[in-house]
Amino acid sequence: MQSGIDAAHGELIATLDGDLQNDPADIPRMVDELLARDLDLLCGKRARRRDAWLSRKLPSKIAIS
């Protein structure tokens, strides 16, 4: 990921997971919010995850605690 960021050109960089859990159609709305609020960084949060609870959701909840 870092190599891609280092090689990127332009004013903004958007990253996505490769597991198709994130919808690229969300990027324009996120860019609008980032610019409207004059932010340096904006992170999204998946509201309706389709992951297995024990192997994905639980470790994720522990990591952000």
All heavy atoms as TSV, in Angstrom:
chain	resi	resn	atom	element	x	y	z
A	1	MET	N	N	0.826	-1.182	0.000
A	1	MET	CA	C	0.000	0.000	0.000
A	1	MET	C	C	0.875	1.252	0.000
A	1	MET	O	O	0.574	2.212	-0.702
A	1	MET	CB	C	-0.952	-0.004	1.192
A	1	MET	CG	C	-1.904	1.163	1.160
A	1	MET	SD	S	-3.070	1.224	2.526
A	1	MET	CE	C	-4.161	-0.101	2.091
A	2	GLN	N	N	1.932	1.227	0.792
A	2	GLN	CA	C	2.794	2.406	0.866
A	2	GLN	C	C	3.429	2.724	-0.483
A	2	GLN	O	O	3.545	3.886	-0.857
A	2	GLN	CB	C	3.884	2.224	1.927
A	2	GLN	CG	C	4.715	3.476	2.143
A	2	GLN	CD	C	3.888	4.653	2.647
A	2	GLN	OE1	O	3.169	4.539	3.632
A	2	GLN	NE2	N	3.978	5.784	1.969
A	3	SER	N	N	3.819	1.702	-1.230
A	3	SER	CA	C	4.404	1.936	-2.561
A	3	SER	C	C	3.408	2.631	-3.475
A	3	SER	O	O	3.775	3.522	-4.244
A	3	SER	CB	C	4.848	0.621	-3.188
A	3	SER	OG	O	5.908	0.079	-2.458
A	4	GLY	N	N	2.157	2.224	-3.398
A	4	GLY	CA	C	1.117	2.861	-4.207
A	4	GLY	C	C	0.914	4.312	-3.816
A	4	GLY	O	O	0.757	5.183	-4.670
A	5	ILE	N	N	0.913	4.587	-2.534
A	5	ILE	CA	C	0.762	5.967	-2.054
A	5	ILE	C	C	1.960	6.806	-2.489
A	5	ILE	O	O	1.802	7.941	-2.947
A	5	ILE	CB	C	0.578	5.990	-0.523
A	5	ILE	CG1	C	-0.782	5.382	-0.158
A	5	ILE	CG2	C	0.715	7.398	0.032
A	5	ILE	CD1	C	-0.999	5.130	1.314
A	6	ASP	N	N	3.167	6.230	-2.362
A	6	ASP	CA	C	4.371	6.960	-2.773
A	6	ASP	C	C	4.353	7.287	-4.263
A	6	ASP	O	O	4.839	8.338	-4.676
A	6	ASP	CB	C	5.625	6.151	-2.436
A	6	ASP	CG	C	5.876	6.040	-0.944
A	6	ASP	OD1	O	5.300	6.847	-0.172
A	6	ASP	OD2	O	6.643	5.141	-0.543
A	7	ALA	N	N	3.798	6.402	-5.081
A	7	ALA	CA	C	3.782	6.595	-6.532
A	7	ALA	C	C	2.595	7.432	-7.011
A	7	ALA	O	O	2.557	7.835	-8.171
A	7	ALA	CB	C	3.756	5.230	-7.233
A	8	ALA	N	N	1.649	7.697	-6.126
A	8	ALA	CA	C	0.434	8.422	-6.519
A	8	ALA	C	C	0.729	9.878	-6.842
A	8	ALA	O	O	1.628	10.483	-6.277
A	8	ALA	CB	C	-0.605	8.334	-5.401
A	9	HIS	N	N	-0.039	10.402	-7.772
A	9	HIS	CA	C	0.041	11.811	-8.152
A	9	HIS	C	C	-1.336	12.426	-7.947
A	9	HIS	O	O	-2.343	11.760	-8.073
A	9	HIS	CB	C	0.443	11.953	-9.622
A	9	HIS	CG	C	1.771	11.355	-9.925
A	9	HIS	ND1	N	2.952	11.993	-9.636
A	9	HIS	CD2	C	2.114	10.168	-10.469
A	9	HIS	CE1	C	3.955	11.238	-10.009
A	9	HIS	NE2	N	3.476	10.118	-10.520
A	10	GLY	N	N	-1.384	13.690	-7.655
A	10	GLY	CA	C	-2.662	14.356	-7.496
A	10	GLY	C	C	-2.829	14.904	-6.096
A	10	GLY	O	O	-1.989	14.715	-5.216
A	11	GLU	N	N	-3.931	15.552	-5.905
A	11	GLU	CA	C	-4.188	16.228	-4.639
A	11	GLU	C	C	-4.719	15.290	-3.562
A	11	GLU	O	O	-4.454	15.458	-2.382
A	11	GLU	CB	C	-5.198	17.354	-4.874
A	11	GLU	CG	C	-5.417	18.250	-3.683
A	11	GLU	CD	C	-6.354	19.399	-4.000
A	11	GLU	OE1	O	-6.505	19.749	-5.171
A	11	GLU	OE2	O	-6.941	19.932	-3.052
A	12	LEU	N	N	-5.495	14.279	-3.958
A	12	LEU	CA	C	-6.126	13.368	-3.002
A	12	LEU	C	C	-5.789	11.927	-3.331
A	12	LEU	O	O	-5.584	11.573	-4.496
A	12	LEU	CB	C	-7.647	13.539	-3.028
A	12	LEU	CG	C	-8.178	14.938	-2.714
A	12	LEU	CD1	C	-9.679	14.990	-2.944
A	12	LEU	CD2	C	-7.828	15.336	-1.295
A	13	ILE	N	N	-5.768	11.077	-2.319
A	13	ILE	CA	C	-5.550	9.641	-2.481
A	13	ILE	C	C	-6.667	8.920	-1.752
A	13	ILE	O	O	-6.960	9.218	-0.598
A	13	ILE	CB	C	-4.188	9.208	-1.888
A	13	ILE	CG1	C	-3.043	9.912	-2.600
A	13	ILE	CG2	C	-4.034	7.691	-1.960
A	13	ILE	CD1	C	-1.691	9.685	-1.945
A	14	ALA	N	N	-7.279	7.952	-2.419
A	14	ALA	CA	C	-8.298	7.107	-1.791
A	14	ALA	C	C	-7.796	5.670	-1.802
A	14	ALA	O	O	-7.258	5.201	-2.799
A	14	ALA	CB	C	-9.623	7.194	-2.549
A	15	THR	N	N	-7.949	4.983	-0.682
A	15	THR	CA	C	-7.567	3.573	-0.598
A	15	THR	C	C	-8.818	2.747	-0.312
A	15	THR	O	O	-9.744	3.204	0.355
A	15	THR	CB	C	-6.519	3.333	0.502
A	15	THR	OG1	O	-7.062	3.711	1.771
A	15	THR	CG2	C	-5.249	4.126	0.229
A	16	LEU	N	N	-8.814	1.515	-0.812
A	16	LEU	CA	C	-9.923	0.587	-0.611
A	16	LEU	C	C	-9.380	-0.792	-0.276
A	16	LEU	O	O	-8.301	-1.160	-0.741
A	16	LEU	CB	C	-10.771	0.459	-1.885
A	16	LEU	CG	C	-11.546	1.664	-2.354
A	16	LEU	CD1	C	-12.114	1.406	-3.737
A	16	LEU	CD2	C	-12.662	1.969	-1.391
A	17	ASP	N	N	-10.137	-1.571	0.467
A	17	ASP	CA	C	-9.804	-2.976	0.673
A	17	ASP	C	C	-9.982	-3.718	-0.641
A	17	ASP	O	O	-10.776	-3.316	-1.492
A	17	ASP	CB	C	-10.726	-3.605	1.721
A	17	ASP	CG	C	-10.455	-3.096	3.128
A	17	ASP	OD1	O	-9.391	-2.501	3.328
A	17	ASP	OD2	O	-11.304	-3.299	4.000
A	18	GLY	N	N	-9.281	-4.807	-0.787
A	18	GLY	CA	C	-9.378	-5.600	-2.004
A	18	GLY	C	C	-10.436	-6.688	-1.928
A	18	GLY	O	O	-10.548	-7.507	-2.841
A	19	ASP	N	N	-11.224	-6.736	-0.864
A	19	ASP	CA	C	-12.186	-7.833	-0.691
A	19	ASP	C	C	-13.609	-7.482	-1.126
A	19	ASP	O	O	-14.547	-8.194	-0.811
A	19	ASP	CB	C	-12.190	-8.315	0.757
A	19	ASP	CG	C	-12.586	-7.237	1.746
A	19	ASP	OD1	O	-12.931	-6.117	1.313
A	19	ASP	OD2	O	-12.555	-7.511	2.954
A	20	LEU	N	N	-13.756	-6.363	-1.830
A	20	LEU	CA	C	-15.047	-5.920	-2.368
A	20	LEU	C	C	-16.080	-5.597	-1.289
A	20	LEU	O	O	-17.264	-5.562	-1.550
A	20	LEU	CB	C	-15.613	-6.946	-3.356
A	20	LEU	CG	C	-14.714	-7.257	-4.549
A	20	LEU	CD1	C	-15.348	-8.337	-5.409
A	20	LEU	CD2	C	-14.424	-6.018	-5.365
A	21	GLN	N	N	-15.632	-5.334	-0.072
A	21	GLN	CA	C	-16.546	-4.946	0.992
A	21	GLN	C	C	-16.845	-3.447	0.953
A	21	GLN	O	O	-17.809	-2.999	1.531
A	21	GLN	CB	C	-15.959	-5.295	2.357
A	21	GLN	CG	C	-15.926	-6.781	2.637
A	21	GLN	CD	C	-17.285	-7.311	3.049
A	21	GLN	OE1	O	-18.119	-6.586	3.570
A	21	GLN	NE2	N	-17.514	-8.577	2.808
A	22	ASN	N	N	-15.972	-2.687	0.300
A	22	ASN	CA	C	-16.167	-1.243	0.185
A	22	ASN	C	C	-16.652	-0.904	-1.211
A	22	ASN	O	O	-16.170	-1.454	-2.189
A	22	ASN	CB	C	-14.853	-0.495	0.458
A	22	ASN	CG	C	-14.320	-0.806	1.833
A	22	ASN	OD1	O	-13.452	-1.643	1.979
A	22	ASN	ND2	N	-14.831	-0.148	2.838
A	23	ASP	N	N	-17.572	0.016	-1.315
A	23	ASP	CA	C	-18.132	0.418	-2.588
A	23	ASP	C	C	-17.404	1.665	-3.104
A	23	ASP	O	O	-17.480	2.724	-2.479
A	23	ASP	CB	C	-19.626	0.715	-2.425
A	23	ASP	CG	C	-20.333	0.978	-3.724
A	23	ASP	OD1	O	-19.670	1.022	-4.794
A	23	ASP	OD2	O	-21.566	1.134	-3.690
A	24	PRO	N	N	-16.697	1.556	-4.239
A	24	PRO	CA	C	-16.009	2.724	-4.787
A	24	PRO	C	C	-16.951	3.895	-5.081
A	24	PRO	O	O	-16.512	5.039	-5.147
A	24	PRO	CB	C	-15.381	2.202	-6.085
A	24	PRO	CG	C	-15.312	0.730	-5.919
A	24	PRO	CD	C	-16.459	0.356	-5.024
A	25	ALA	N	N	-18.237	3.627	-5.222
A	25	ALA	CA	C	-19.214	4.692	-5.463
A	25	ALA	C	C	-19.321	5.641	-4.270
A	25	ALA	O	O	-19.843	6.746	-4.405
A	25	ALA	CB	C	-20.579	4.092	-5.782
A	26	ASP	N	N	-18.801	5.241	-3.095
A	26	ASP	CA	C	-18.818	6.108	-1.911
A	26	ASP	C	C	-17.740	7.189	-1.962
A	26	ASP	O	O	-17.811	8.166	-1.215
A	26	ASP	CB	C	-18.629	5.285	-0.633
A	26	ASP	CG	C	-19.805	4.375	-0.339
A	26	ASP	OD1	O	-20.924	4.695	-0.781
A	26	ASP	OD2	O	-19.594	3.347	0.337
A	27	ILE	N	N	-16.738	7.022	-2.807
A	27	ILE	CA	C	-15.601	7.948	-2.827
A	27	ILE	C	C	-16.010	9.385	-3.128
A	27	ILE	O	O	-15.582	10.295	-2.402
A	27	ILE	CB	C	-14.503	7.449	-3.788
A	27	ILE	CG1	C	-13.901	6.149	-3.232
A	27	ILE	CG2	C	-13.418	8.504	-3.981
A	27	ILE	CD1	C	-12.928	5.472	-4.169
A	28	PRO	N	N	-16.818	9.660	-4.153
A	28	PRO	CA	C	-17.176	11.067	-4.411
A	28	PRO	C	C	-17.841	11.761	-3.218
A	28	PRO	O	O	-17.538	12.919	-2.923
A	28	PRO	CB	C	-18.125	10.984	-5.607
A	28	PRO	CG	C	-17.742	9.727	-6.305
A	28	PRO	CD	C	-17.348	8.782	-5.198
A	29	ARG	N	N	-18.700	11.053	-2.512
A	29	ARG	CA	C	-19.355	11.640	-1.337
A	29	ARG	C	C	-18.336	11.924	-0.237
A	29	ARG	O	O	-18.403	12.950	0.450
A	29	ARG	CB	C	-20.455	10.705	-0.843
A	29	ARG	CG	C	-21.363	11.361	0.162
A	29	ARG	CD	C	-22.536	10.489	0.530
A	29	ARG	NE	N	-22.077	9.421	1.419
A	29	ARG	CZ	C	-22.452	8.151	1.328
A	29	ARG	NH1	N	-23.286	7.758	0.423
A	29	ARG	NH2	N	-21.997	7.261	2.164
A	30	MET	N	N	-17.376	11.027	-0.083
A	30	MET	CA	C	-16.337	11.226	0.923
A	30	MET	C	C	-15.430	12.399	0.546
A	30	MET	O	O	-15.041	13.188	1.402
A	30	MET	CB	C	-15.531	9.947	1.110
A	30	MET	CG	C	-16.347	8.820	1.728
A	30	MET	SD	S	-15.417	7.291	1.908
A	30	MET	CE	C	-14.389	7.703	3.308
A	31	VAL	N	N	-15.115	12.523	-0.730
A	31	VAL	CA	C	-14.299	13.653	-1.192
A	31	VAL	C	C	-15.035	14.966	-0.944
A	31	VAL	O	O	-14.444	15.945	-0.470
A	31	VAL	CB	C	-13.924	13.500	-2.680
A	31	VAL	CG1	C	-13.339	14.784	-3.240
A	31	VAL	CG2	C	-12.953	12.345	-2.866
A	32	ASP	N	N	-16.326	14.991	-1.251
A	32	ASP	CA	C	-17.122	16.198	-0.997
A	32	ASP	C	C	-17.070	16.594	0.474
A	32	ASP	O	O	-16.898	17.770	0.815
A	32	ASP	CB	C	-18.579	15.994	-1.430
A	32	ASP	CG	C	-18.751	15.909	-2.932
A	32	ASP	OD1	O	-17.817	16.297	-3.669
A	32	ASP	OD2	O	-19.821	15.444	-3.368
A	33	GLU	N	N	-17.195	15.627	1.357
A	33	GLU	CA	C	-17.156	15.887	2.802
A	33	GLU	C	C	-15.771	16.371	3.224
A	33	GLU	O	O	-15.643	17.315	4.010
A	33	GLU	CB	C	-17.536	14.610	3.566
A	33	GLU	CG	C	-17.628	14.777	5.053
A	33	GLU	CD	C	-18.861	15.546	5.501
A	33	GLU	OE1	O	-19.790	15.743	4.699
A	33	GLU	OE2	O	-18.880	15.963	6.677
A	34	LEU	N	N	-14.747	15.728	2.709
A	34	LEU	CA	C	-13.377	16.113	3.035
A	34	LEU	C	C	-13.107	17.560	2.650
A	34	LEU	O	O	-12.558	18.336	3.442
A	34	LEU	CB	C	-12.409	15.176	2.294
A	34	LEU	CG	C	-10.937	15.430	2.520
A	34	LEU	CD1	C	-10.352	14.323	3.381
A	34	LEU	CD2	C	-10.205	15.473	1.202
A	35	LEU	N	N	-13.518	17.939	1.459
A	35	LEU	CA	C	-13.287	19.305	0.986
A	35	LEU	C	C	-14.178	20.322	1.699
A	35	LEU	O	O	-13.721	21.407	2.060
A	35	LEU	CB	C	-13.502	19.380	-0.525
A	35	LEU	CG	C	-12.525	18.546	-1.369
A	35	LEU	CD1	C	-12.924	18.590	-2.828
A	35	LEU	CD2	C	-11.096	18.983	-1.156
A	36	ALA	N	N	-15.432	19.966	1.927
A	36	ALA	CA	C	-16.369	20.891	2.569
A	36	ALA	C	C	-15.931	21.230	3.996
A	36	ALA	O	O	-16.118	22.357	4.456
A	36	ALA	CB	C	-17.776	20.299	2.587
A	37	ARG	N	N	-15.343	20.273	4.672
A	37	ARG	CA	C	-14.925	20.493	6.065
A	37	ARG	C	C	-13.445	20.845	6.180
A	37	ARG	O	O	-12.926	20.962	7.279
A	37	ARG	CB	C	-15.246	19.253	6.893
A	37	ARG	CG	C	-16.758	19.012	6.977
A	37	ARG	CD	C	-17.138	17.737	7.659
A	37	ARG	NE	N	-16.552	17.614	8.982
A	37	ARG	CZ	C	-16.581	16.497	9.698
A	37	ARG	NH1	N	-17.165	15.416	9.232
A	37	ARG	NH2	N	-16.013	16.459	10.886
A	38	ASP	N	N	-12.766	20.978	5.034
A	38	ASP	CA	C	-11.346	21.328	4.984
A	38	ASP	C	C	-10.514	20.378	5.860
A	38	ASP	O	O	-9.699	20.800	6.687
A	38	ASP	CB	C	-11.122	22.783	5.405
A	38	ASP	CG	C	-9.722	23.279	5.061
A	38	ASP	OD1	O	-9.145	22.797	4.061
A	38	ASP	OD2	O	-9.206	24.133	5.800
A	39	LEU	N	N	-10.724	19.075	5.658
A	39	LEU	CA	C	-10.026	18.056	6.442
A	39	LEU	C	C	-8.748	17.606	5.746
A	39	LEU	O	O	-8.627	17.708	4.524
A	39	LEU	CB	C	-10.940	16.837	6.639
A	39	LEU	CG	C	-12.267	17.093	7.344
A	39	LEU	CD1	C	-13.139	15.848	7.293
A	39	LEU	CD2	C	-12.027	17.532	8.772
A	40	ASP	N	N	-7.818	17.065	6.517
A	40	ASP	CA	C	-6.617	16.448	5.968
A	40	ASP	C	C	-6.812	14.954	5.726
A	40	ASP	O	O	-6.110	14.344	4.928
A	40	ASP	CB	C	-5.433	16.626	6.923
A	40	ASP	CG	C	-5.011	18.081	7.052
A	40	ASP	OD1	O	-5.078	18.817	6.049
A	40	ASP	OD2	O	-4.627	18.474	8.163
A	41	LEU	N	N	-7.743	14.352	6.454
A	41	LEU	CA	C	-7.969	12.917	6.398
A	41	LEU	C	C	-9.434	12.627	6.685
A	41	LEU	O	O	-10.037	13.262	7.560
A	41	LEU	CB	C	-7.100	12.216	7.458
A	41	LEU	CG	C	-7.292	10.726	7.659
A	41	LEU	CD1	C	-6.730	9.973	6.457
A	41	LEU	CD2	C	-6.607	10.279	8.933
A	42	LEU	N	N	-9.985	11.670	5.968
A	42	LEU	CA	C	-11.354	11.225	6.223
A	42	LEU	C	C	-11.376	9.714	6.126
A	42	LEU	O	O	-10.888	9.147	5.149
A	42	LEU	CB	C	-12.324	11.828	5.197
A	42	LEU	CG	C	-13.787	11.461	5.384
A	42	LEU	CD1	C	-14.346	12.205	6.599
A	42	LEU	CD2	C	-14.586	11.808	4.164
A	43	CYS	N	N	-11.897	9.044	7.135
A	43	CYS	CA	C	-11.997	7.590	7.171
A	43	CYS	C	C	-13.459	7.191	7.147
A	43	CYS	O	O	-14.270	7.785	7.845
A	43	CYS	CB	C	-11.352	7.026	8.437
A	43	CYS	SG	S	-9.608	7.353	8.556
A	44	GLY	N	N	-13.768	6.174	6.385
A	44	GLY	CA	C	-15.128	5.647	6.353
A	44	GLY	C	C	-15.262	4.448	7.279
A	44	GLY	O	O	-14.279	3.830	7.674
A	45	LYS	N	N	-16.493	4.142	7.609
A	45	LYS	CA	C	-16.780	2.981	8.445
A	45	LYS	C	C	-17.896	2.198	7.783
A	45	LYS	O	O	-18.947	2.748	7.457
A	45	LYS	CB	C	-17.212	3.413	9.845
A	45	LYS	CG	C	-17.540	2.265	10.752
A	45	LYS	CD	C	-17.964	2.764	12.115
A	45	LYS	CE	C	-18.380	1.603	12.991
A	45	LYS	NZ	N	-18.875	2.062	14.284
A	46	ARG	N	N	-17.668	0.912	7.594
A	46	ARG	CA	C	-18.695	0.078	6.974
A	46	ARG	C	C	-19.849	-0.133	7.949
A	46	ARG	O	O	-19.655	-0.598	9.068
A	46	ARG	CB	C	-18.125	-1.273	6.563
A	46	ARG	CG	C	-17.162	-1.148	5.401
A	46	ARG	CD	C	-16.696	-2.492	4.965
A	46	ARG	NE	N	-15.656	-2.932	5.894
A	46	ARG	CZ	C	-15.143	-4.142	5.913
A	46	ARG	NH1	N	-15.570	-5.051	5.085
A	46	ARG	NH2	N	-14.210	-4.460	6.764
A	47	ALA	N	N	-21.041	0.192	7.514
A	47	ALA	CA	C	-22.206	0.090	8.402
A	47	ALA	C	C	-22.809	-1.311	8.391
A	47	ALA	O	O	-23.267	-1.797	9.408
A	47	ALA	CB	C	-23.262	1.113	8.000
A	48	ARG	N	N	-22.807	-1.954	7.254
A	48	ARG	CA	C	-23.443	-3.274	7.146
A	48	ARG	C	C	-22.412	-4.295	6.675
A	48	ARG	O	O	-22.418	-4.735	5.541
A	48	ARG	CB	C	-24.608	-3.207	6.162
A	48	ARG	CG	C	-25.768	-2.355	6.651
A	48	ARG	CD	C	-26.899	-2.296	5.659
A	48	ARG	NE	N	-26.517	-1.765	4.378
A	48	ARG	CZ	C	-26.498	-0.467	4.051
A	48	ARG	NH1	N	-26.856	0.429	4.926
A	48	ARG	NH2	N	-26.132	-0.087	2.856
A	49	ARG	N	N	-21.535	-4.681	7.606
A	49	ARG	CA	C	-20.485	-5.644	7.259
A	49	ARG	C	C	-21.101	-7.002	6.991
A	49	ARG	O	O	-22.041	-7.418	7.660
A	49	ARG	CB	C	-19.476	-5.737	8.393
A	49	ARG	CG	C	-18.677	-4.467	8.524
A	49	ARG	CD	C	-17.615	-4.606	9.542
A	49	ARG	NE	N	-16.617	-5.572	9.087
A	49	ARG	CZ	C	-15.407	-5.678	9.632
A	49	ARG	NH1	N	-15.077	-4.900	10.613
A	49	ARG	NH2	N	-14.557	-6.569	9.187
A	50	ARG	N	N	-20.528	-7.706	6.043
A	50	ARG	CA	C	-21.000	-9.050	5.699
A	50	ARG	C	C	-19.989	-10.111	6.116
A	50	ARG	O	O	-19.977	-11.207	5.583
A	50	ARG	CB	C	-21.244	-9.129	4.190
A	50	ARG	CG	C	-22.368	-8.224	3.719
A	50	ARG	CD	C	-22.588	-8.362	2.241
A	50	ARG	NE	N	-21.445	-7.901	1.493
A	50	ARG	CZ	C	-21.400	-6.835	0.723
A	50	ARG	NH1	N	-22.464	-6.100	0.582
A	50	ARG	NH2	N	-20.305	-6.509	0.077
A	51	ASP	N	N	-19.167	-9.787	7.086
A	51	ASP	CA	C	-18.127	-10.694	7.547
A	51	ASP	C	C	-18.661	-11.641	8.612
A	51	ASP	O	O	-19.642	-11.359	9.281
A	51	ASP	CB	C	-16.963	-9.906	8.153
A	51	ASP	CG	C	-16.277	-9.010	7.151
A	51	ASP	OD1	O	-16.215	-9.383	5.967
A	51	ASP	OD2	O	-15.807	-7.938	7.556
A	52	ALA	N	N	-17.938	-12.745	8.779
A	52	ALA	CA	C	-18.261	-13.687	9.850
A	52	ALA	C	C	-17.983	-13.007	11.192
A	52	ALA	O	O	-16.962	-12.344	11.357
A	52	ALA	CB	C	-17.419	-14.948	9.712
A	53	TRP	N	N	-18.867	-13.175	12.149
A	53	TRP	CA	C	-18.761	-12.472	13.418
A	53	TRP	C	C	-17.491	-12.864	14.177
A	53	TRP	O	O	-16.739	-11.998	14.615
A	53	TRP	CB	C	-19.994	-12.749	14.278
A	53	TRP	CG	C	-20.003	-11.911	15.514
A	53	TRP	CD1	C	-20.479	-10.636	15.632
A	53	TRP	CD2	C	-19.470	-12.258	16.794
A	53	TRP	NE1	N	-20.276	-10.166	16.904
A	53	TRP	CE2	C	-19.655	-11.144	17.649
A	53	TRP	CE3	C	-18.854	-13.380	17.295
A	53	TRP	CZ2	C	-19.257	-11.140	18.964
A	53	TRP	CZ3	C	-18.448	-13.384	18.622
A	53	TRP	CH2	C	-18.657	-12.269	19.440
A	54	LEU	N	N	-17.235	-14.140	14.328
A	54	LEU	CA	C	-16.128	-14.592	15.163
A	54	LEU	C	C	-14.768	-14.302	14.539
A	54	LEU	O	O	-13.856	-13.836	15.221
A	54	LEU	CB	C	-16.257	-16.090	15.461
A	54	LEU	CG	C	-15.242	-16.673	16.440
A	54	LEU	CD1	C	-15.321	-15.977	17.790
A	54	LEU	CD2	C	-15.466	-18.168	16.605
A	55	SER	N	N	-14.631	-14.532	13.252
A	55	SER	CA	C	-13.308	-14.388	12.640
A	55	SER	C	C	-12.986	-12.977	12.172
A	55	SER	O	O	-11.822	-12.628	12.005
A	55	SER	CB	C	-13.168	-15.357	11.455
A	55	SER	OG	O	-14.100	-15.026	10.446
A	56	ARG	N	N	-13.985	-12.115	11.962
A	56	ARG	CA	C	-13.719	-10.778	11.440
A	56	ARG	C	C	-14.254	-9.660	12.339
A	56	ARG	O	O	-13.555	-8.715	12.635
A	56	ARG	CB	C	-14.310	-10.628	10.036
A	56	ARG	CG	C	-13.726	-11.546	9.002
A	56	ARG	CD	C	-12.331	-11.185	8.691
A	56	ARG	NE	N	-12.322	-9.885	8.051
A	56	ARG	CZ	C	-11.295	-9.328	7.516
A	56	ARG	NH1	N	-10.153	-9.930	7.524
A	56	ARG	NH2	N	-11.373	-8.152	6.958
A	57	LYS	N	N	-15.496	-9.739	12.720
A	57	LYS	CA	C	-16.093	-8.637	13.488
A	57	LYS	C	C	-15.541	-8.543	14.909
A	57	LYS	O	O	-15.214	-7.460	15.377
A	57	LYS	CB	C	-17.609	-8.771	13.524
A	57	LYS	CG	C	-18.276	-8.471	12.203
A	57	LYS	CD	C	-19.778	-8.515	12.353
A	57	LYS	CE	C	-20.469	-8.287	11.032
A	57	LYS	NZ	N	-21.913	-8.356	11.159
A	58	LEU	N	N	-15.434	-9.673	15.595
A	58	LEU	CA	C	-14.942	-9.651	16.966
A	58	LEU	C	C	-13.507	-9.121	17.035
A	58	LEU	O	O	-13.243	-8.203	17.815
A	58	LEU	CB	C	-15.042	-11.037	17.618
A	58	LEU	CG	C	-14.530	-11.116	19.052
A	58	LEU	CD1	C	-15.309	-10.192	19.970
A	58	LEU	CD2	C	-14.577	-12.560	19.544
A	59	PRO	N	N	-12.573	-9.633	16.233
A	59	PRO	CA	C	-11.213	-9.092	16.283
A	59	PRO	C	C	-11.175	-7.599	15.933
A	59	PRO	O	O	-10.397	-6.830	16.497
A	59	PRO	CB	C	-10.440	-9.904	15.247
A	59	PRO	CG	C	-11.202	-11.175	15.130
A	59	PRO	CD	C	-12.628	-10.804	15.358
A	60	SER	N	N	-12.032	-7.169	15.029
A	60	SER	CA	C	-12.092	-5.760	14.646
A	60	SER	C	C	-12.550	-4.906	15.821
A	60	SER	O	O	-11.999	-3.838	16.087
A	60	SER	CB	C	-13.040	-5.611	13.464
A	60	SER	OG	O	-12.833	-4.404	12.817
A	61	LYS	N	N	-13.558	-5.366	16.550
A	61	LYS	CA	C	-14.059	-4.638	17.714
A	61	LYS	C	C	-12.986	-4.568	18.809
A	61	LYS	O	O	-12.828	-3.558	19.469
A	61	LYS	CB	C	-15.337	-5.266	18.239
A	61	LYS	CG	C	-16.528	-5.024	17.343
A	61	LYS	CD	C	-17.794	-5.514	17.999
A	61	LYS	CE	C	-18.996	-5.314	17.106
A	61	LYS	NZ	N	-19.246	-3.946	16.744
A	62	ILE	N	N	-12.249	-5.646	18.990
A	62	ILE	CA	C	-11.180	-5.668	19.998
A	62	ILE	C	C	-10.076	-4.683	19.601
A	62	ILE	O	O	-9.561	-3.953	20.434
A	62	ILE	CB	C	-10.616	-7.092	20.166
A	62	ILE	CG1	C	-11.669	-7.993	20.803
A	62	ILE	CG2	C	-9.329	-7.070	20.982
A	62	ILE	CD1	C	-11.328	-9.456	20.808
A	63	ALA	N	N	-9.742	-4.640	18.320
A	63	ALA	CA	C	-8.655	-3.779	17.844
A	63	ALA	C	C	-8.968	-2.294	18.030
A	63	ALA	O	O	-8.061	-1.513	18.284
A	63	ALA	CB	C	-8.366	-4.065	16.374
A	64	ILE	N	N	-10.239	-1.904	17.909
A	64	ILE	CA	C	-10.571	-0.485	18.035
A	64	ILE	C	C	-10.915	-0.098	19.469
A	64	ILE	O	O	-11.183	1.074	19.730
A	64	ILE	CB	C	-11.709	-0.072	17.072
A	64	ILE	CG1	C	-12.992	-0.826	17.367
A	64	ILE	CG2	C	-11.281	-0.231	15.643
A	64	ILE	CD1	C	-14.180	-0.339	16.584
A	65	SER	N	N	-10.904	-1.060	20.388
A	65	SER	CA	C	-11.213	-0.734	21.797
A	65	SER	C	C	-10.050	-0.107	22.486
A	65	SER	O	O	-8.951	-0.298	22.232
A	65	SER	CB	C	-11.605	-1.974	22.579
A	65	SER	OG	O	-12.491	-2.778	21.926
